[in-house]
Amino acid sequence: MFYDSLWGGFCVVVVIPFWVYRMRRLAVRQEKSCKERELKEFLQLLSMALQAGFAVEQAFVEVEKELRMMHGKDSRILPLLVRMNRRVALNRPAEEEFLCLAKKLGLEDGLRFGYIFQASRRLGSDQVRLLENAAGKLEEKIRIQQENQILVAQKQLELQVMYIMPLLIVAYVKCTSYDFLAVLYHNLQGVFIMSLCLVAYGGMILLGDWILQIDV
């Protein structure tokens, strides 16, 4: 497309690392989104269990049961929560075990909740009320993040169309007015210009992905 030559296929060697990097970033973002969605569900269930009168340790057990019914083996949090509840049943401090769970989950909001939980235990304050408030605030933050993702989804679709348009334009011009682009092929100056275009094209893709990353 950019070089009009089979030798141009060697450029794939340069494009592959860029494409792999982008796909990894998208995969990491999707994985984080799934974890945030489950964390929101976790906080909702925990808040409901605490409001129902369960002790903190028993509330975690109830949340485990609910998550198992909702997600089964597909859950990201459930395996960590099962391990945590088993260790708590062996008289391990619940706050330390939850903080360990939050670190393994790798979400800032989970860590924040873990530190609040740990502080409430050490200070001997009203744990249930404090955890309910913390869960409510973090749940609201995650809800806003998910609403933003819905709003951004339309823009992402538009961005995908914009990614394809330059390639379609070049293909159209080559098919209808090949002489117009012929000066850019099979000469050193043309290869240099088209290489710059290819680099700029890849840079715009990364820029578009970066612009649509909205943090709350």
N, CA and C of each residue as an Amber inpcrd file, in Angstrom:
protein
   648
   0.8300000  -1.2130000   0.0000000   0.0000000   0.0000000   0.0000000
   0.8630000   1.2610000   0.0000000   1.8840000   1.2870000   0.8690000
   2.7290000   2.4670000   0.9600000   3.9450000   2.4080000   0.0340000
   4.2860000   1.2170000  -0.4730000   5.5180000   1.0850000  -1.2580000
   5.3060000   0.4770000  -2.6470000   4.1420000  -0.1110000  -2.9000000
   3.8470000  -0.6810000  -4.2150000   4.9410000  -1.6580000  -4.6580000
   5.3690000  -2.4950000  -3.7220000   6.4430000  -3.4400000  -4.0290000
   6.3910000  -4.5870000  -3.0390000   6.7540000  -5.7840000  -3.5450000
   6.8140000  -6.9250000  -2.6380000   7.8600000  -6.7110000  -1.5650000
   8.9220000  -5.9510000  -1.9160000   9.9420000  -5.6630000  -0.9160000
   9.3710000  -4.8290000   0.2370000   8.3200000  -4.1120000  -0.0670000
   7.6940000  -3.3280000   0.9970000   7.0980000  -4.2010000   2.0840000
   6.8820000  -5.4930000   1.7520000   6.3670000  -6.4070000   2.7620000
   7.3000000  -6.5590000   3.9430000   8.5910000  -6.2520000   3.7220000
   9.5340000  -6.3300000   4.8220000   9.2450000  -5.2730000   5.8950000
   8.4890000  -4.2570000   5.5250000   8.1050000  -3.2500000   6.5170000
   7.2230000  -3.8450000   7.5990000   6.6100000  -4.9910000   7.2920000
   5.7930000  -5.6690000   8.2970000   6.6210000  -5.9910000   9.5270000
   7.8980000  -6.2580000   9.3120000   8.7920000  -6.5580000  10.4270000
   8.8450000  -5.3790000  11.3920000   8.7710000  -4.1620000  10.8480000
   8.7750000  -2.9620000  11.6890000   7.3990000  -2.7180000  12.3000000
   6.3490000  -3.0330000  11.5370000   4.9850000  -2.7520000  11.9930000
   4.5440000  -3.7260000  13.0820000   5.0170000  -4.9810000  13.0110000
   4.5630000  -6.0050000  13.9550000   4.7940000  -5.6090000  15.4100000
   6.0040000  -5.1500000  15.8020000   6.1820000  -4.7450000  17.2100000
   5.2240000  -3.6230000  17.6290000   5.0140000  -2.6660000  16.7160000
   4.0740000  -1.5800000  17.0050000   2.6700000  -2.1260000  17.2230000
   2.2450000  -3.0450000  16.3630000   0.9050000  -3.6090000  16.4680000
   0.7580000  -4.4510000  17.7330000   1.7860000  -5.2360000  18.0480000
   1.7540000  -6.0510000  19.2680000   1.6760000  -5.1680000  20.5030000
   2.4430000  -4.0710000  20.4920000   2.4170000  -3.1280000  21.6140000
   1.0270000  -2.5380000  21.8000000   0.4030000  -2.1400000  20.6900000
  -0.9370000  -1.5440000  20.7720000  -1.9600000  -2.5660000  21.2670000
  -1.8960000  -3.7870000  20.7570000  -2.8560000  -4.8080000  21.1670000
  -2.6790000  -5.1780000  22.6390000  -1.4410000  -5.1660000  23.1070000
  -1.2070000  -5.4310000  24.5330000  -1.7990000  -4.3290000  25.3910000
  -1.6360000  -3.0840000  24.9440000  -2.2250000  -1.9760000  25.6940000
  -3.7410000  -2.0880000  25.7470000  -4.3540000  -2.4550000  24.6280000
  -5.8050000  -2.6220000  24.6050000  -6.2420000  -3.7710000  25.5030000
  -5.4670000  -4.8720000  25.4950000  -5.7970000  -6.0240000  26.3350000
  -5.6890000  -5.6630000  27.8080000  -4.6430000  -4.9020000  28.1640000
  -4.4720000  -4.4710000  29.5550000  -5.6250000  -3.5700000  29.9780000
  -6.0350000  -2.6790000  29.0650000  -7.1400000  -1.7740000  29.3740000
  -8.4510000  -2.5440000  29.5570000  -8.6870000  -3.5330000  28.7030000
  -9.9110000  -4.3290000  28.8210000  -9.9050000  -5.1570000  30.1050000
  -8.7290000  -5.7090000  30.4480000  -8.6180000  -6.4840000  31.6810000
  -8.8730000  -5.5980000  32.8960000  -8.3300000  -4.3960000  32.8710000
  -8.5600000  -3.4620000  33.9720000 -10.0350000  -3.1070000  34.0780000
 -10.6950000  -2.9120000  32.9350000 -12.1190000  -2.5870000  32.9310000
 -12.9360000  -3.7180000  33.5520000 -12.5950000  -4.9700000  33.2140000
 -13.2970000  -6.1230000  33.7920000 -13.0990000  -6.1820000  35.3060000
 -11.8730000  -5.9380000  35.7430000 -11.5860000  -5.9600000  37.1800000
 -12.3460000  -4.8510000  37.9090000 -12.4020000  -3.6650000  37.3000000
 -13.1180000  -2.5560000  37.9220000 -14.6050000  -2.8600000  38.0230000
 -15.1630000  -3.5070000  37.0000000 -16.5730000  -3.8720000  37.0370000
 -16.8440000  -4.8700000  38.1670000 -15.9430000  -5.8460000  38.3110000
 -16.1090000  -6.8230000  39.3890000 -15.8950000  -6.1900000  40.7520000
 -14.9670000  -5.2420000  40.8420000 -14.7450000  -4.5640000  42.1190000
 -15.9840000  -3.7800000  42.5210000 -16.6430000  -3.1550000  41.5410000
 -17.8800000  -2.4440000  41.8330000 -18.9320000  -3.4150000  42.3760000
 -19.0680000  -4.5690000  41.7430000 -20.0220000  -5.5690000  42.2140000
 -19.6390000  -6.0550000  43.6150000 -18.3420000  -6.2560000  43.8260000
 -17.8500000  -6.6940000  45.1300000 -18.2350000  -5.6910000  46.2120000
 -18.0150000  -4.3980000  45.9450000 -18.3240000  -3.3690000  46.9350000
 -19.8250000  -3.2670000  47.1720000 -20.6140000  -3.4320000  46.1250000
 -22.0730000  -3.4130000  46.2920000 -22.5300000  -4.5520000  47.1860000
 -22.0200000  -5.7510000  46.9070000 -22.4020000  -6.9190000  47.7010000
 -21.9230000  -6.7960000  49.1330000 -20.7180000  -6.2670000  49.3240000
 -20.1850000  -6.1080000  50.6760000 -21.0120000  -5.1020000  51.4590000
 -21.3660000  -3.9990000  50.8150000 -22.1860000  -2.9840000  51.4730000
 -23.5450000  -3.5600000  51.8730000 -24.1570000  -4.3570000  50.9910000
 -25.4500000  -4.9780000  51.2960000 -25.3330000  -5.9580000  52.4580000
 -24.2450000  -6.7310000  52.4800000 -24.0500000  -7.7030000  53.5570000
 -23.8550000  -7.0030000  54.8950000 -23.1030000  -5.9030000  54.8980000
 -22.8880000  -5.1570000  56.1380000 -24.1900000  -4.5250000  56.6220000
 -24.9830000  -4.0120000  55.6990000 -26.2590000  -3.4100000  56.0670000
 -27.2330000  -4.4590000  56.5930000 -27.0670000  -5.7120000  56.1390000
 -27.9290000  -6.7980000  56.6060000 -27.5510000  -7.2600000  58.0140000
 -26.4390000  -6.7510000  58.5510000 -26.0660000  -7.0740000  59.9220000
 -24.9660000  -8.1100000  60.0730000 -24.3580000  -8.5380000  58.9710000
 -23.2670000  -9.5050000  59.0620000 -22.0110000  -8.8380000  59.6190000
 -21.2520000  -9.5960000  60.3750000 -19.9330000  -9.1340000  60.7820000
 -19.0410000  -9.0370000  59.5460000 -17.9550000  -8.2700000  59.6660000
 -17.1130000  -8.0120000  58.5060000 -16.6030000  -9.3100000  57.8800000
 -16.0540000 -10.2110000  58.7090000 -15.5140000 -11.4680000  58.1980000
 -16.5950000 -12.3080000  57.5190000 -17.7810000 -12.3550000  58.1340000
 -18.8700000 -13.1310000  57.5500000 -19.4020000 -12.4680000  56.2810000
 -19.3050000 -11.1300000  56.2200000 -19.7480000 -10.4150000  55.0180000
 -18.8970000 -10.8160000  53.8200000 -17.5960000 -10.9920000  54.0440000
 -16.7190000 -11.4340000  52.9480000 -17.1100000 -12.8300000  52.4630000
 -17.5140000 -13.6940000  53.3900000 -17.9470000 -15.0410000  53.0150000
 -19.2170000 -14.9670000  52.1710000 -20.1440000 -14.0860000  52.5520000
 -21.3750000 -13.9330000  51.7890000 -21.0910000 -13.3800000  50.3930000
 -20.1590000 -12.4460000  50.3130000 -19.7800000 -11.8960000  49.0080000
 -19.1910000 -12.9900000  48.1200000 -18.3820000 -13.8680000  48.7110000
 -17.8120000 -14.9840000  47.9540000 -18.9050000 -15.8550000  47.3510000
 -19.9410000 -16.1390000  48.1280000 -21.0390000 -16.9660000  47.6250000
 -21.7450000 -16.2870000  46.4530000 -21.9810000 -14.9820000  46.5980000
 -22.6950000 -14.2570000  45.5450000 -21.8640000 -14.1710000  44.2610000
 -20.5680000 -13.8980000  44.4160000 -19.7050000 -13.8150000  43.2320000
 -19.6040000 -15.1580000  42.5210000 -19.6150000 -16.2280000  43.2930000
 -19.5530000 -17.5530000  42.6850000 -20.7940000 -17.8100000  41.8340000
 -21.9430000 -17.3460000  42.3270000 -23.1870000 -17.5220000  41.5780000
 -23.2210000 -16.6200000  40.3360000 -22.6340000 -15.4270000  40.4430000
 -22.7040000 -14.4420000  39.3510000 -21.7060000 -14.7400000  38.2250000
 -20.4830000 -15.1190000  38.5940000 -19.4250000 -15.2350000  37.5970000
 -18.8000000 -16.6240000  37.4940000 -18.8570000 -17.3870000  38.5500000
 -18.2400000 -18.7100000  38.5240000 -16.7410000 -18.6290000  38.3180000
 -16.2330000 -19.4850000  37.4440000 -14.7930000 -19.5670000  37.2060000
 -14.2460000 -18.3810000  36.4090000 -15.1370000 -17.5680000  35.8280000
 -14.6840000 -16.4420000  35.0200000 -14.3220000 -15.2150000  35.8520000
 -14.5550000 -15.2790000  37.1430000 -14.3100000 -14.1310000  38.0070000
 -12.8220000 -13.9020000  38.2270000 -12.4130000 -12.6360000  38.2280000
 -11.0270000 -12.2870000  38.5420000 -10.8090000 -12.1870000  40.0410000
 -11.8250000 -11.7200000  40.7590000 -11.6890000 -11.4990000  42.1980000
 -11.9310000 -12.7650000  43.0010000 -12.8320000 -13.6230000  42.5260000
 -13.2550000 -14.7790000  43.3110000 -12.1070000 -15.6630000  43.7910000
 -11.1440000 -16.0670000  42.9330000 -10.0530000 -16.9160000  43.4400000
  -9.2690000 -16.2520000  44.5650000  -9.0660000 -14.9370000  44.4620000
  -8.3550000 -14.2090000  45.5090000  -9.1790000 -14.1460000  46.7880000
 -10.4950000 -13.9680000  46.6250000 -11.3750000 -13.8820000  47.7890000
 -11.4950000 -15.2330000  48.4950000 -11.5280000 -16.3270000  47.7350000
 -11.5820000 -17.6690000  48.3330000 -10.3420000 -17.9120000  49.1880000
  -9.1920000 -17.5730000  48.6320000  -7.9400000 -17.7390000  49.3760000
  -7.9320000 -16.8710000  50.6340000  -8.4150000 -15.6520000  50.4970000
  -8.4640000 -14.7410000  51.6370000  -9.3540000 -15.2880000  52.7540000
 -10.5580000 -15.7510000  52.3900000 -11.4880000 -16.2610000  53.4060000
 -10.9440000 -17.5090000  54.0940000 -10.2210000 -18.3330000  53.3460000
  -9.6210000 -19.5210000  53.9650000  -8.5760000 -19.1360000  54.9910000
  -7.7740000 -18.1340000  54.6680000  -6.7410000 -17.6930000  55.5970000
  -7.3440000 -16.9750000  56.7980000  -8.4140000 -16.2230000  56.5640000
  -9.0960000 -15.5630000  57.6830000  -9.7020000 -16.5990000  58.6140000
 -10.2130000 -17.7060000  58.0510000 -10.7710000 -18.7810000  58.8790000
  -9.7050000 -19.4360000  59.7570000  -8.4370000 -19.2750000  59.3740000
  -7.3160000 -19.8080000  60.1690000  -6.7560000 -18.7380000  61.0960000
  -7.6250000 -17.7460000  61.3990000  -7.2920000 -16.6800000  62.3590000
  -6.2460000 -15.6850000  61.8510000  -6.1380000 -15.5560000  60.5520000
  -5.3130000 -14.4950000  59.9930000  -6.1100000 -13.1930000  60.0150000
  -5.4630000 -12.0360000  60.2800000  -6.1850000 -10.7590000  60.3180000
  -6.8550000 -10.4580000  58.9780000  -8.1430000 -10.1810000  59.0320000
  -8.9010000  -9.9430000  57.8060000  -8.3860000  -8.7240000  57.0460000
  -7.9760000  -7.6800000  57.7870000  -7.5160000  -6.4680000  57.1090000
  -6.2130000  -6.7020000  56.3470000  -5.3140000  -7.5020000  56.9000000
  -4.0670000  -7.8000000  56.2120000  -4.3090000  -8.6650000  54.9810000
  -5.2070000  -9.6100000  55.1090000  -5.4980000 -10.4990000  53.9930000
  -6.2080000  -9.7520000  52.8660000  -7.1030000  -8.8240000  53.2240000
  -7.7820000  -8.0710000  52.1640000  -6.8060000  -7.1360000  51.4640000
  -5.8820000  -6.5500000  52.2210000  -4.8840000  -5.6900000  51.6030000
  -4.0130000  -6.4950000  50.6430000  -3.7020000  -7.7240000  51.0050000
  -2.9550000  -8.6110000  50.1090000  -3.7670000  -8.8970000  48.8470000
  -5.0610000  -9.1280000  49.0200000  -5.9470000  -9.3510000  47.8680000
  -5.9470000  -8.1340000  46.9490000  -6.0430000  -6.9380000  47.5490000
  -6.1010000  -5.7130000  46.7530000  -4.8140000  -5.5070000  45.9610000
  -3.6780000  -5.8350000  46.5680000  -2.4000000  -5.6780000  45.8680000
  -2.3150000  -6.6360000  44.6830000  -2.7870000  -7.8580000  44.8690000
  -2.7490000  -8.8240000  43.7720000  -3.7250000  -8.4430000  42.6670000
  -4.8400000  -7.8180000  43.0440000  -5.8160000  -7.3910000  42.0420000
  -5.2520000  -6.2510000  41.2000000  -4.4390000  -5.4040000  41.8140000
  -3.7380000  -4.3700000  41.0620000  -4.5690000  -3.1580000  40.7060000
  -5.6050000  -2.8550000  41.4940000  -6.4330000  -1.6820000  41.2430000
  -6.2450000  -0.6660000  42.3600000  -6.0770000   0.5850000  41.9760000
  -5.8540000   1.6420000  42.9610000  -7.0310000   1.7720000  43.9190000
  -8.2560000   1.6610000  43.3910000  -9.4330000   1.7830000  44.2450000
  -9.5110000   0.6410000  45.2540000  -9.1220000  -0.5550000  44.8400000
  -9.1000000  -1.6810000  45.7660000  -8.0840000  -1.4680000  46.8720000
  -6.9140000  -0.9460000  46.5230000  -5.8920000  -0.6520000  47.5280000
  -6.3780000   0.4200000  48.4940000  -7.0370000   1.4290000  47.9690000
  -7.5460000   2.5020000  48.8250000  -8.5450000   1.9410000  49.8440000
  -9.4190000   1.0750000  49.3720000 -10.3810000   0.4650000  50.2800000
  -9.6650000  -0.4170000  51.3040000  -8.6230000  -1.1190000  50.8660000
  -7.8610000  -1.9660000  51.7760000  -7.1990000  -1.1800000  52.8820000
  -6.6370000  -0.0250000  52.5470000  -5.9890000   0.8100000  53.5680000
  -7.0170000   1.3910000  54.5390000  -8.1940000   1.7450000  54.0210000
  -9.2640000   2.2370000  54.8950000  -9.7010000   1.1400000  55.8680000
  -9.8390000  -0.0670000  55.3440000 -10.2300000  -1.2110000  56.1720000
  -9.1860000  -1.4640000  57.2530000  -7.9210000  -1.4180000  56.8740000
  -6.8430000  -1.6500000  57.8260000  -6.8290000  -0.5640000  58.9070000
  -7.0040000   0.6960000  58.4910000  -6.9920000   1.7950000  59.4520000
  -8.1660000   1.7030000  60.4120000  -9.3240000   1.3000000  59.9130000
 -10.5060000   1.1960000  60.7860000 -10.3040000   0.1290000  61.8530000
  -9.6140000  -0.9660000  61.5080000  -9.3310000  -2.0120000  62.4860000
  -8.3600000  -1.5150000  63.5570000  -7.3430000  -0.8020000  63.1290000
  -6.3250000  -0.3410000  64.0740000  -6.8440000   0.7430000  65.0060000
  -7.7200000   1.6070000  64.4680000  -8.2480000   2.7040000  65.2680000
  -9.4340000   2.2790000  66.1230000  -9.9830000   1.1090000  65.8200000
 -11.1140000   0.6190000  66.5920000 -12.3750000   1.4390000  66.4160000
 -12.5170000   2.0670000  65.2630000 -13.6940000   2.8980000  64.9980000
 -14.8720000   2.0260000  64.5530000 -15.9510000   2.7020000  64.2110000
 -17.1480000   2.0010000  63.7350000 -16.8530000   1.4260000  62.3550000
 -16.3940000   0.1690000  62.3250000 -15.9280000  -0.4380000  61.0760000
 -17.0350000  -0.5440000  60.0400000 -18.1980000  -1.0030000  60.4770000
 -19.2810000  -1.2250000  59.5320000 -19.6720000   0.0730000  58.8350000
 -19.8730000   1.1480000  59.6250000 -20.2590000   2.4300000  59.0290000
 -19.1560000   2.9680000  58.1150000 -17.9090000   2.8570000  58.5670000
 -16.7920000   3.3580000  57.7850000 -16.6400000   2.5870000  56.4820000
 -16.7650000   1.2640000  56.5540000 -16.6340000   0.4480000  55.3460000
 -17.7920000   0.6840000  54.3890000 -18.9830000   0.8870000  54.9260000
 -20.1350000   1.1860000  54.0770000 -19.9160000   2.4930000  53.3190000
 -19.4220000   3.5250000  54.0350000 -19.1720000   4.8200000  53.3890000
 -18.0830000   4.7080000  52.3230000 -17.0050000   4.0070000  52.6760000
 -15.9000000   3.8420000  51.7170000 -16.3590000   3.0590000  50.5010000
 -17.1120000   1.9900000  50.7350000 -17.6160000   1.1770000  49.6240000
 -18.5400000   1.9970000  48.7330000 -19.3810000   2.8220000  49.3540000
 -20.3040000   3.6440000  48.5720000 -19.5770000   4.6540000  47.6930000
 -18.5500000   5.3030000  48.2420000 -17.8080000   6.3060000  47.4780000
 -17.0280000   5.6700000  46.3370000 -16.3620000   4.5490000  46.6170000
 -15.5990000   3.8820000  45.5670000 -16.5220000   3.3000000  44.5040000
 -17.6650000   2.8030000  44.9420000 -18.6390000   2.2730000  43.9740000
 -19.1220000   3.3740000  43.0440000 -19.3490000   4.5820000  43.6020000
 -19.7910000   5.7100000  42.7900000 -18.7190000   6.1170000  41.7900000
 -17.4610000   6.1150000  42.2350000 -16.3620000   6.4630000  41.3350000
 -16.2750000   5.4690000  40.1830000 -16.3740000   4.1800000  40.4810000
 -16.2920000   3.1590000  39.4430000 -17.4790000   3.2580000  38.4980000
 -18.6560000   3.6090000  39.0450000 -19.8420000   3.7750000  38.1990000
 -19.6300000   4.9110000  37.1930000 -19.0300000   6.0080000  37.6510000
 -18.7550000   7.1320000  36.7550000 -17.7580000   6.7110000  35.6770000
 -16.7470000   5.9350000  36.0660000 -15.7780000   5.4450000  35.0930000
 -16.4590000   4.6050000  34.0120000 -17.3860000   3.7610000  34.4220000
 -18.0670000   2.9080000  33.4560000 -18.9840000   3.7180000  32.5590000
 -19.6150000   4.7630000  33.0930000 -20.4400000   5.6340000  32.2630000
 -19.5820000   6.3600000  31.2250000 -18.3820000   6.7730000  31.6520000
 -17.4640000   7.4130000  30.7060000 -17.0630000   6.4560000  29.5910000
 -16.8580000   5.1900000  29.9540000 -16.4860000   4.1940000  28.9570000
 -17.5860000   4.0160000  27.9210000 -18.8390000   4.1000000  28.3660000
 -19.9580000   3.9940000  27.4270000 -19.9640000   5.1910000  26.4710000
 -19.7030000   6.3870000  27.0260000 -19.6730000   7.5840000  26.1850000
 -18.5040000   7.5440000  25.2010000 -17.3870000   6.9960000  25.6480000
 -16.1920000   6.9470000  24.8100000 -16.3170000   5.8790000  23.7230000
 -17.1700000   4.8650000  23.9550000 -17.2920000   3.7560000  23.0070000
 -17.6800000   4.2570000  21.6120000 -18.5870000   5.2540000  21.5550000
 -18.9920000   5.8000000  20.2570000 -17.8130000   6.4800000  19.5710000
 -17.0360000   7.2300000  20.3420000 -15.8730000   7.9040000  19.7750000
 -14.8200000   6.8940000  19.3130000 -14.7230000   5.7770000  20.0270000
 -13.7780000   4.7450000  19.6100000 -14.1710000   4.1630000  18.2560000
 -15.4820000   3.9920000  18.0430000 -15.9540000   3.5010000  16.7500000
 -15.6220000   4.4940000  15.6440000 -15.8300000   5.7890000  15.9200000
 -15.4860000   6.8150000  14.9430000 -13.9810000   6.8080000  14.6660000
 -13.1960000   6.5630000  15.7140000 -11.7470000   6.5380000  15.5570000
 -11.3120000   5.3610000  14.6880000 -11.9760000   4.2250000  14.8410000
 -11.6490000   3.0680000  14.0050000 -11.9050000   3.3800000  12.5260000
 -12.9890000   4.1110000  12.2540000 -13.2850000   4.5130000  10.8770000
 -12.1890000   5.4440000  10.3550000 -11.7270000   6.3530000  11.2110000
 -10.6700000   7.2820000  10.8160000  -9.3570000   6.5450000  10.5510000
  -9.1240000   5.4470000  11.2760000  -7.9210000   4.6580000  11.0280000
  -7.9450000   4.0510000   9.6170000  -9.1220000   3.6380000   9.1840000
  -9.2480000   2.9430000   7.9040000  -9.2670000   3.9090000   6.7220000
  -9.7910000   5.1070000   6.9550000  -9.9850000   6.0600000   5.8480000
  -8.7060000   6.3760000   5.0720000  -7.5600000   6.6570000   5.7170000
  -6.3450000   6.9490000   4.9160000  -5.9660000   5.8000000   3.9920000
  -6.1140000   4.5720000   4.4800000  -5.7900000   3.4130000   3.6470000
  -6.7460000   3.3000000   2.4730000  -8.0230000   3.5800000   2.7240000
  -9.0080000   3.5180000   1.6420000  -8.7510000   4.6060000   0.6070000
  -8.3490000   5.7890000   1.0720000  -8.0780000   6.8850000   0.1400000
  -6.8910000   6.5530000  -0.7590000  -5.8240000   6.0330000  -0.1400000
  -4.6440000   5.6520000  -0.9280000  -5.0070000   4.5620000  -1.9280000
  -5.7850000   3.5660000  -1.4860000  -6.1900000   2.4800000  -2.3830000
  -7.0530000   3.0080000  -3.5260000  -7.9390000   3.9530000  -3.2260000
  -8.8150000   4.5220000  -4.2580000  -8.0080000   5.2890000  -5.2990000
  -7.0660000   6.1080000  -4.8190000  -6.2470000   6.8860000  -5.7430000
  -5.3880000   5.9710000  -6.6090000  -4.8560000   4.8980000  -6.0180000
  -4.0380000   3.9630000  -6.7870000  -4.8600000   3.2790000  -7.8690000
  -6.1220000   2.9960000  -7.5600000  -6.9700000   2.2900000  -8.5300000
  -7.4810000   3.2130000  -9.6300000  -7.7230000   4.4660000  -9.3010000
  -8.3440000   5.3820000 -10.2630000  -7.3440000   6.3280000 -10.9350000
  -6.2950000   6.7060000 -10.2160000  -5.3130000   7.6570000 -10.7680000
  -3.9170000   7.2420000 -10.3200000  -3.4830000   6.1040000 -10.8220000
  -2.2050000   5.5600000 -10.3760000  -1.0380000   6.5030000 -10.6760000
  -1.1190000   7.2160000 -11.8030000  -0.0330000   8.1160000 -12.1930000
   0.1910000   9.2240000 -11.1650000  -0.8680000   9.5450000 -10.4270000
  -0.7700000  10.6120000  -9.4400000   0.1820000  10.2250000  -8.2990000
   0.2180000   8.9180000  -7.9730000   1.0810000   8.4390000  -6.8970000
   2.3460000   7.7670000  -7.4040000   2.4580000   7.6140000  -8.7180000
   3.5820000   6.8580000  -9.2690000   4.9290000   7.4710000  -8.9020000
   4.9520000   8.8150000  -8.7460000   6.2200000   9.4790000  -8.4360000
   6.7320000   9.1330000  -7.0390000   5.8600000   8.5650000  -6.2050000
   6.2590000   8.2260000  -4.8400000   6.7510000   6.7940000  -4.7190000
   6.7260000   6.0570000  -5.8240000   7.1260000   4.6580000  -5.7770000
   8.4070000   4.4290000  -6.5830000   9.1660000   3.4350000  -6.1290000
  10.3380000   2.9500000  -6.8580000  11.4300000   4.0190000  -7.0220000
  11.5270000   4.8940000  -6.0530000  12.6420000   5.8390000  -6.0130000
  12.9180000   6.1880000  -4.5540000  14.1390000   6.5830000  -4.2830000
  14.5730000   6.7940000  -2.9030000  13.7840000   7.9020000  -2.2140000
  13.5580000   8.9820000  -2.9290000  12.8180000  10.0940000  -2.3420000
  11.3840000   9.6860000  -1.9980000  10.7460000   8.9510000  -2.8960000
   9.3840000   8.5000000  -2.6480000   9.3010000   7.5320000  -1.4840000
  10.2630000   6.6150000  -1.3940000  10.2900000   5.6710000  -0.2770000
  10.4240000   6.4210000   1.0530000  11.2620000   7.4600000   1.0570000
  11.4500000   8.2600000   2.2720000  10.1570000   8.9600000   2.6740000
   9.4740000   9.5730000   1.6950000   8.2230000  10.2840000   1.9830000
   7.1460000   9.3200000   2.4810000   7.0060000   8.1760000   1.8100000
   5.9780000   7.2170000   2.2220000   6.3120000   6.5980000   3.5800000
   7.5870000   6.4580000   3.8720000   7.9830000   5.9490000   5.1970000
   7.5780000   6.9360000   6.2820000   7.7770000   8.2320000   6.0090000
   7.3450000   9.2550000   6.9580000   5.8230000   9.2030000   7.1450000
   5.1080000   9.0020000   6.0420000   3.6460000   8.8960000   6.1270000
   3.2360000   7.6960000   6.9760000   3.9490000   6.5950000   6.7980000
   3.6310000   5.3920000   7.5620000   3.8810000   5.6050000   9.0490000
   4.9960000   6.2570000   9.3790000   5.3070000   6.5570000  10.7800000
   4.2650000   7.5100000  11.3590000   3.8970000   8.5370000  10.5830000
   2.8790000   9.4910000  11.0480000   1.5370000   8.8040000  11.2590000
   1.2130000   7.8740000  10.3740000  -0.0420000   7.1110000  10.4980000
  -0.0590000   6.3180000  11.7950000   1.0480000   5.6280000  12.0900000
   1.1250000   4.8750000  13.3340000   1.0880000   5.7780000  14.5470000
   1.7420000   6.9400000  14.4680000   1.7210000   7.8870000  15.5780000
   0.3260000   8.4220000  15.8550000  -0.4430000   8.6730000  14.8090000
  -1.8110000   9.1650000  14.9860000  -2.7040000   8.1110000  15.6260000
  -2.4510000   6.8440000  15.3100000  -3.2170000   5.7770000  15.9460000
  -2.9550000   5.7680000  17.4540000  -1.6790000   5.8500000  17.8390000
  -1.3330000   5.8830000  19.2610000  -1.8910000   7.1290000  19.9340000
  -1.8370000   8.2630000  19.2320000  -2.3740000   9.5080000  19.7910000
  -3.8740000   9.4050000  20.0070000  -4.5710000   8.8220000  19.0500000
  -6.0140000   8.6530000  19.1930000  -6.3660000   7.7640000  20.3740000
  -5.6160000   6.6730000  20.5500000  -5.8490000   5.7980000  21.6930000
  -5.6030000   6.5420000  23.0010000  -4.5580000   7.3710000  23.0190000
  -4.2000000   8.0850000  24.2410000  -5.2620000   9.1310000  24.5930000
  -5.7930000   9.8340000  23.5920000  -6.7870000  10.8650000  23.8310000
  -8.0420000  10.2970000  24.4740000  -8.4150000   9.0800000  24.0920000
  -9.6540000   8.4830000  24.5820000  -9.4870000   7.7990000  25.9340000
  -8.3110000   7.8840000  26.5180000  -8.1300000   7.3430000  27.8510000
  -8.5410000   8.4060000  28.8630000  -9.6600000   8.1670000  29.5310000
 -10.2090000   9.1320000  30.4880000 -10.1750000   8.4950000  31.8700000
  -9.4760000   9.1580000  32.7890000  -9.4080000   8.6750000  34.1610000
 -10.2440000   9.5780000  35.0520000 -10.8510000   8.9500000  36.0640000
 -11.6880000   9.6980000  37.0150000 -10.9810000   9.7290000  38.3480000
